[in-house]
Amino acid sequence: MGWLLLWCGIGLLWLATMVGCGWVLWRKGKALLRELEAQGRTLGDLITLLGELELPAERDDVARRSAGT
């Protein structure tokens, strides 16, 4: 019986953590959309900008390929 209560407690703690994280991400997402609207931009603009970013690993890969190594 003790193990069952322990696992139920762990499950409830995990569930509460997931709900809390989801709530925070939801609020941050809504704030981001409001900020984009205030700037006259859309979510598509943000996705386009993020797609144009080069990650450091990608730059190293391109440099290695162009150097022929």
Residue pairs with C-beta under 8 A, 6 or more apart in sequence:
32 46
33 43
36 42
36 43
36 45
36 46
